[in-house]
């Protein structure tokens, strides 16, 4: 019990000394030992690494789990399973859940009906999309999120602990410097006080005794300063070695970032393939290509869809033998004649530079006359401006009534 009380008193004294030193430094009343420039740069680099790693980690979590409520619940579930030392069960994605609802609705409406059969096709595709999303989330969590989390919860905590210890060692060192400075000043003052002509021996003895005491105090302060300097240098070296390890952390995180990009590219490629397959299935079921149901937005200036071109008048061309006889690659602009009626005005949304002589360059906000011809790519129209004529992209136009 006596030992614990002494240790508690000693720790309290050290804490008080550090607090006084820190306060005097902030008030400009005490000198502060500055770290070398290399160590300061390492500290700044480590802080930057920690801050950006934390932001990237949090935002990647949001990307993989967009819903904040679901995200919080998922984190709690992961925490509980981790504490129970049990494997986290596979979580159903939103796409898989949507696909399940569509399949159940198809069974209710009748799989043989047009709506039911389409629900089955779309539902299966949604389930495949959800499965690809789940695989992407799983791969990203292992290859990207886990290394970032390990750095924040492991390496950075160790670095922070050693930095706090370095700060304490520096405060102890500066406190020892201040104590030695005061002891030397008191010793010099005491040494100047004895008067060898003093007729009262008692005063002379007291002065000599005080000078000897301050001399002992100086020796003690110098010894404490040497010990504090050694501990500070040792701790500075330990902290420097840990901070230099940030370079290795960057290399590791770079490799993890490449793996994350590969997983994301694979995921989007799978989604694109699944949607292309779905469009083919729906197109073959309807006997035609899957239509685009989005019309032309004439209010917001958004790019028009290819379906808008289908609403324009179609005119025959000289020497044509059918709708498929005139392909985009063989279209001769100079042979195309505008229809007698049915041409439309269009406002140009963006500047466009013609890629070849068959195209017409455009300037934003100008008005041109447009029409289409059989067999032409639905993403393009024939545009006229005065005596100039050429193909123009639909997405650069706002069709006017």
Phi, psi and omega in degrees: 000319180297321180295318180296321179295318179295319180295320179296319179294320179295315179297321179295321178295318178296317180298318180295319180298316179296319180296318179296315180298316180297318181294317180295326176295317180295328180275357180076020182258001181217150178282151182234131177286119181274141176285156180292158187299323181296317180293322178297319178295320178296320179295316179296320179295321179294318178299317179297318179298317181295314184297312182287325176297319180295317179295315179296320180297312181295317183288329175294323175299319178295322179297317182282334179225082190297322185289117182301323181292312178298323180297315179296316179296322179295320180295321178295318179297316178299320180296315181296316180293327178293318179292327179277359180056047179235154181285134180289127181292155178293132185261132179290133179275167179296323178295317178296321179293320177297317178298321178297317179297320180295318180294321178293322177294322179297319178295327180285320181280340183110113182299337182277346180283155180303317180293317181295316180295323178291321176300323179296313180298312181293321179298318178297320178294321178296323177294321177294320176298317178296322177295320176296322178295318179297320178294321177296316179298318181295313181295318180294322180296322182281313189273341184236306183293318183299314177299321178295318179295320180298324178293314183292320185268346182246284185300317184291325177296321178294316178298317180297320179297315181290329177293319177296320178295322177295320177299318178295319179295324179292319178296320177296319180296314180293326176295321177294321177297317179294320180295319179294321180297317179293321181294320179293321178296318179292323179295317180296322179292320180291325181291334180277347185280321185302135179242111184291346177268003182299127181277347179257101185304329184297316179295323179295318180297318180296320180294317179295321179295318179296320179297320179294321179297317180291329176296318177295322180295322177295316179299318179295317180294323178294320178296315179297324179294318179297318179296315181296322179295320179296315180295322179295315180297319179296316181292324177297321179293318178299315180295320179298317180297320178294319181292326178292340176290351177299328178299318177295324177297319178299318180297317180295316180293329176297316178296320178295324179295320176298319179295324177295318179296319179298317179295320180292319178296319178297319180298311182292326177295319177296316180299318179298317180295319180297319181289325175296317177299320180295317179299320178295319179296314181291325179292318179292329180289328181266355180078009179205172180295151180294120187286153173268119187271002181271128179271182180283130178265106183267001183261318187264352180077016180288156180301138181283153180272160180299334182294337179295328181292333182290341181276352180280156181296143179252131182239150176286158180244154182299131177075008181285147180247001181167175183294332184263005182281345183245100181268157180303323184288335183255008181293126178255108187299322184293340180270350182280129178250138179293148178292154180294324179222160173096000175290155182233154174271148179220142177261132181281127182273323184222157173295143179218130178260126181298137180277333178208186185287344180278350182255161181247126177288147185234152173239139183301140175078358177278159179253134178226165176261134183229153173198173182233169180226158181299144176076002182278147177304126183296346178278358184231154174229164171270126181243144179231139175220100184065236178270359181268142182215144178177171178286143178225143180285138181297324185293348179263006187237154169241109184287132182257151180283000000 
